[in-house]
Structure formats: C-alpha cells, structure tokens
Amino acid sequence: MEGVKLPPYEGLRLVGATPELLSQPLRKARLDDKNRILYLNDTILIEGIPEAAFAYRVGNYPPMRWISDYLVPSTDEETGIRWDPSL
C-alpha cells in the first residue's frame, strides 16, 4: 500500500536557528496554535506551520501537540520518575 504523494510544503520558516543551537538537546517547547508557531528552547521558532498540521489527528490526539508535550524532559512530581527523551 502506498500513501498519498504531496508536494513539499514551502511555507515553513526556521527563525533563530544556528548549527550550534540546533545541536543542543530540546529542553523546552511551546506550541502557539493560534499563530501556528512552535517555540524551541526559547531561541528557535518554527513559523508558517500549515493549518492541516493542527487539524490532523492520530487517534484523538494531534501530533503537533505531542511534540510540545512529550519531546521535552519532565519529572513526575508524585513518583520522581524522570522522562528525558534525549537519553
């Protein structure tokens, strides 16, 4: 089975990204749904994310939200268990 072939999306803009900053681990991510911007580590932002990326769902969860919620380190306050996807 083959998926739908789409042309590359040309509207993304990566702002503030240098090779040094891009090589650092992701420590903080914030998603601005209204303006379609993803902020990474307070220094890099991705603008121009297509609306379809926010409307898309896997199960009942949008992958764009998953990036900001689960690709950053966190510690469960109750158990003290540390989640760090860079390990």
Secondary structure, 3 states (H helix, E strand, C coil): CCCCCCCCCCCCEEECCCHHHHCCCCCCEEEECCCCEEEECCCEEEECCCHHHHHCCECCECHHHHHHHHCCCEECCCCCCEECCCC
